[in-house]
């Protein structure tokens, strides 16, 4: 199998992720922070180490500002719903994943309004349009760092500066960029950063996180046992306990930590360079095939390692099935849980076939994908 569905989840993982998760389960798989015995303490230390590694990666000052979640979707819901209240207004973009669009649409029933700033057919955002959309009651600007459909990078640093100037909290969905692109919450004026553990950070599924600025009061989504302030029936007010009720995914968080350690050891610049090189190779190959339409910028330096195409008028789902069944190439077709983005780029009816590259892909993988698409296109 040639795996080109890394935008959904990265595969395979670094070997040390598997090793350390197994070691955790076998040697100290106790409940962290709930007991005073030594393996519970060791489990707690392992979780804290992952917080520290994430701080290094994102330039976060305090490890306790990182809240562990099950995925980026949970992180986005926590940040959005925990911050907004009736009468608030939100600014976002037309390239958002449903993990942003659906919570915001749901909140309309609670008196919260949203402006979806339109991007162009390549997925590009104009900063002027963000500024124009801001109102007196705007309480949040939330946006993706890179489109999961076409990979187009958004100017989050510039938007962060606008938000800071206006005194508006800024939230970034880093589902497609964490672990591959430099993200500095201080320099980019990011107040809330939602990230999955299982994509570019190379951890296991069931892991994710949310950075919450110390300046914000985000209401928790659940209450329960935290291992702290057990004498009090009210939820602890301190982070991250306030947001992490219940037994954590210790082995998963350990695996996430090893994924982050792998990234720090390799260097984000080296990881990005490899993915950019393969993206360029894939784009150049597809451009030479008659009948293939490439969406987005098709410029490796301006996008994540995500390439969406269609082959003539062929059904995207059927084409993806053929790639899997006949060529052993894993892709994802359809609307990619981002209908607004597909409406923006004009593919809502047909969807697209998405090829998403990861660090462990090779030149041979890309050449095989190009050859497969060439053969399919020739037979249509």
C-alpha positions in Angstrom: 0.0 0.0 0.0 1.2 3.5 -0.9 -0.3 5.7 1.7 -1.2 9.3 0.5 -3.9 10.2 3.0 -1.8 11.9 5.6 -4.1 14.9 5.9 -6.6 12.5 7.5 -4.0 10.9 9.8 -0.3 10.3 9.4 0.9 6.8 8.7 3.2 5.1 9.6 4.5 6.7 12.8 8.1 6.9 13.9 9.2 3.6 15.5 9.8 5.2 18.9 6.1 6.1 19.1 5.2 2.5 19.1 8.0 1.5 21.4 7.3 4.1 24.1 3.5 3.5 24.0 4.1 -0.2 24.6 6.6 0.6 27.4 4.0 2.9 29.0 1.3 0.3 28.9 3.5 -2.5 30.2 5.6 -0.6 32.8 3.6 2.4 34.2 0.1 2.3 32.9 -1.4 3.6 36.0 -3.8 6.6 36.5 -1.7 9.8 36.6 -2.4 12.3 39.2 -4.9 10.1 41.1 -2.6 8.1 43.3 0.6 8.6 45.2 2.3 5.3 44.3 5.4 5.4 42.1 4.0 4.2 38.8 1.1 6.7 39.0 3.7 9.4 39.6 5.8 8.1 36.7 2.7 8.3 34.4 2.1 11.9 35.5 5.7 12.8 34.8 5.4 11.3 31.3 2.4 13.4 30.5 4.1 16.6 31.8 7.1 15.8 29.5 4.8 15.9 26.5 3.5 19.3 27.6 7.0 20.5 27.8 7.9 19.2 24.3 4.8 20.9 22.9 5.9 24.1 24.5 9.2 23.9 22.7 7.5 23.3 19.4 5.0 26.1 19.6 6.9 28.6 21.9 4.4 28.3 24.7 5.7 29.8 28.0 3.8 27.6 30.5 3.2 23.9 30.0 0.0 24.2 32.1 -1.5 26.3 29.3 -1.8 23.1 27.1 -5.0 21.1 27.5 -5.0 17.5 26.2 -8.1 16.5 24.2 -9.1 13.5 22.0 -8.5 15.4 18.7 -8.5 18.8 17.1 -12.3 18.8 16.7 -12.7 18.5 20.5 -10.1 21.3 20.9 -12.0 23.6 18.5 -15.3 22.9 20.2 -13.8 23.6 23.6 -12.3 26.9 22.5 -15.2 28.2 20.5 -18.0 27.2 22.8 -16.1 27.9 26.0 -15.3 31.4 25.0 -18.4 32.7 23.2 -21.6 34.0 24.8 -25.0 35.3 23.6 -24.6 38.4 21.5 -21.1 37.7 20.4 -19.9 37.9 16.7 -17.3 35.7 15.1 -15.2 36.1 12.0 -14.0 33.1 10.1 -13.4 32.1 6.5 -15.1 30.1 3.7 -12.2 27.5 3.7 -13.0 26.1 7.1 -13.4 22.5 8.0 -16.7 21.4 9.6 -14.9 21.3 12.9 -15.1 25.1 12.8 -18.1 25.6 10.6 -20.5 23.3 12.5 -19.9 24.6 16.0 -20.3 28.1 14.8 -23.5 27.3 12.9 -24.9 25.4 16.0 -24.2 28.5 18.1 -26.5 30.6 15.9 -29.4 29.1 17.9 -27.8 30.6 21.1 -27.6 34.2 19.7 -24.1 34.1 18.4 -23.5 35.3 14.8 -20.8 34.5 12.3 -19.4 36.2 9.2 -17.8 33.7 6.8 -15.3 35.8 4.9 -15.1 34.6 1.3 -11.8 33.4 -0.2 -11.1 33.2 -3.9 -11.2 30.0 -6.1 -7.6 29.2 -5.1 -8.5 29.4 -1.4 -6.7 32.7 -0.8 -7.8 35.2 1.8 -7.6 38.9 1.6 -6.6 40.6 4.8 -8.7 43.6 4.0 -11.8 41.4 4.0 -11.0 40.2 7.5 -10.7 43.8 8.7 -14.0 44.7 7.0 -15.8 41.8 8.7 -14.9 42.9 12.2 -17.8 44.5 14.2 -18.1 46.1 17.6 -19.3 42.9 19.1 -16.7 40.6 17.4 -15.4 38.4 20.2 -13.3 35.9 18.2 -11.5 35.4 14.9 -11.0 31.7 14.1 -9.5 30.3 11.0 -7.5 27.4 9.6 -3.8 27.6 9.1 -3.9 25.6 5.8 -6.9 24.3 3.9 -7.4 20.5 4.2 -8.8 20.5 0.7 -6.2 22.4 -1.4 -3.5 23.1 1.2 -3.5 26.9 0.7 -1.7 28.6 3.6 -3.5 31.4 5.4 -1.7 34.5 6.6 -2.2 33.7 10.3 0.6 36.0 11.5 -1.0 39.0 9.8 -4.4 38.1 11.0 -3.0 37.7 14.5 -1.6 41.2 14.4 -5.0 42.6 13.3 -6.7 40.7 16.1 -4.3 41.9 18.7 -4.6 45.5 17.5 -8.4 45.3 17.8 -8.3 43.4 21.1 -10.0 40.3 19.7 -9.0 36.8 20.7 -7.5 34.8 17.8 -7.9 31.1 17.4 -6.0 28.9 14.8 -6.9 25.5 13.6 -3.5 23.9 13.0 -4.8 20.5 11.9 -2.8 20.5 8.6 0.3 22.4 9.8 1.3 21.4 13.4 4.6 19.6 13.1 5.3 20.6 9.6 5.2 24.5 9.6 6.7 26.9 12.2 4.0 28.0 14.6 5.0 30.5 17.3 2.0 31.5 19.5 3.9 34.5 20.8 5.1 35.9 17.5 1.9 35.2 15.7 -0.4 36.6 18.4 -2.3 33.3 18.8 -4.6 33.1 21.8 -6.0 29.7 21.1 -4.2 26.9 19.1 -6.1 23.7 18.3 -4.0 20.8 17.1 -4.4 17.1 16.5 -1.8 14.7 17.8 -2.3 12.1 15.0 -1.4 14.1 11.9 1.7 16.1 11.4 2.7 15.6 15.1 3.0 11.8 14.3 1.3 10.6 17.5 -1.5 8.1 17.8 -5.2 8.7 17.1 -7.2 9.8 20.0 -4.8 12.6 20.9 -4.9 16.3 20.4 -4.6 19.5 22.4 -5.6 23.1 22.9 -3.3 26.0 23.9 -5.2 28.6 25.9 -3.7 32.0 26.6 -3.6 32.9 30.3 -5.5 36.0 29.4 -8.6 34.1 28.4 -11.4 32.7 30.6 -12.6 29.7 28.6 -15.5 27.7 30.2 -14.9 24.0 30.5 -17.1 21.5 28.6 -17.2 18.9 31.3 -16.8 18.5 35.1 -15.6 15.5 37.1 -12.6 14.0 38.7 -9.3 15.7 38.2 -7.2 14.4 41.1 -7.0 17.9 42.5 -9.3 19.8 44.9 -11.3 16.6 45.5 -12.9 18.1 48.6 -14.6 20.7 46.5 -17.8 19.9 44.5 -17.0 22.8 42.1 -14.6 22.2 39.2 -11.1 23.4 39.9 -10.4 26.8 38.3 -6.7 26.1 37.5 -5.5 24.9 34.1 -5.2 22.3 32.8 -7.2 20.5 35.6 -10.2 22.7 34.8 -10.5 21.1 31.3 -9.1 17.6 31.8 -11.7 15.8 33.9 -11.5 12.0 33.8 -8.7 9.5 33.2 -6.4 10.8 30.5 -5.1 8.8 27.5 -1.7 8.3 29.1 -0.3 5.9 26.5 -1.6 8.1 23.7 -0.1 11.3 25.2 3.2 9.5 25.7 3.1 8.5 22.0 2.3 12.1 21.0 5.3 13.2 23.0 7.6 10.8 21.1 6.2 12.1 17.8 7.0 15.7 18.9 10.4 14.6 20.0 11.0 13.0 16.6 10.0 16.3 14.9 12.3 18.4 17.2 15.2 16.0 16.5 14.7 16.0 12.7 13.9 19.7 12.5 10.7 21.2 11.2 12.6 22.8 8.3 13.9 19.4 7.1 10.4 17.8 7.4 8.9 20.7 5.5 11.6 20.6 2.8 11.0 16.9 2.2 7.2 17.3 1.9 7.6 20.4 -0.3 9.9 18.5 -2.6 7.5 15.6 -3.0 4.5 18.0 -3.4 6.3 19.8 -6.3 7.1 16.4 -7.9 3.4 15.4 -7.7 2.2 18.7 -9.1 4.6 18.7 -12.0 3.6 15.2 -12.8 -0.1 15.9 -12.7 0.3 19.0 -14.9 1.6 16.9 -17.7 -1.4 14.6 -17.8 -4.3 15.6 -20.2 -7.7 15.7 -18.5 -6.3 16.3 -15.0 -7.5 19.4 -13.2 -5.5 20.6 -10.2 -7.2 22.8 -7.6 -5.7 25.5 -5.4 -2.4 27.4 -5.9 -0.4 24.4 -7.1 2.7 26.2 -5.7 4.5 24.0 -3.1 6.0 26.9 -1.2 2.6 28.5 -0.6 0.7 25.4 0.5 0.7 22.4 2.7 1.5 19.0 1.2 -2.1 18.5 0.0 -3.0 18.2 -3.7 -6.6 17.9 -4.9 -7.5 16.9 -8.4 -10.2 15.6 -10.7 -9.8 13.4 -13.7 -12.1 14.7 -16.4 -15.7 14.5 -15.3 -15.1 11.2 -13.4 -16.7 10.7 -10.0 -14.0 11.5 -7.4 -15.1 8.6 -5.2 -15.0 6.2 -8.0 -11.5 7.4 -9.1 -10.3 7.0 -5.5 -11.7 3.5 -5.3 -9.8 2.6 -8.5 -6.6 4.0 -7.1 -7.0 1.8 -4.0 -8.3 -1.3 -5.7 -6.1 -1.5 -8.8 -3.0 0.4 -7.8 -2.8 0.1 -4.0 -2.7 3.9 -3.5 -4.7 5.3 -0.5 -6.3 8.7 -1.1 -9.4 10.4 0.1 -12.3 11.6 -2.2 -15.4 13.7 -1.8 -15.9 16.8 0.2 -13.4 16.1 3.0 -15.7 17.4 5.7 -15.2 20.9 4.2 -18.3 21.7 2.1 -17.7 25.5 2.3 -14.2 25.1 0.9 -15.5 23.0 -2.0 -18.2 25.6 -2.7 -15.4 28.2 -2.7 -13.2 26.4 -5.2 -16.2 25.1 -7.3 -16.1 21.4 -6.6 -19.1 21.0 -4.4 -20.9 18.7 -6.8 -18.0 16.6 -8.0 -15.7 16.7 -4.9 -12.0 16.0 -5.5 -9.5 13.3 -5.1 -7.0 14.4 -2.4 -3.4 13.2 -2.3 -1.8 14.2 1.0 1.9 13.6 1.5 3.7 12.8 4.8 7.3 12.6 6.0 7.6 8.9 5.3 6.5 9.1 1.7 9.2 8.6 -0.9 9.9 9.7 -4.5 8.9 6.2 -5.6 5.5 6.7 -4.0 4.9 9.9 -5.9 6.1 8.4 -9.2 3.7 5.5 -8.7 0.8 7.9 -8.0 1.6 9.9 -11.2 1.8 6.8 -13.3 -1.5 5.5 -11.9 -3.4 8.8 -12.6 -1.8 8.9 -16.1 -3.2 5.4 -16.8 -6.6 6.1 -15.5 -6.9 9.4 -17.4 -5.8 7.6 -20.7 -8.6 5.1 -20.3 -11.4 7.7 -19.8 
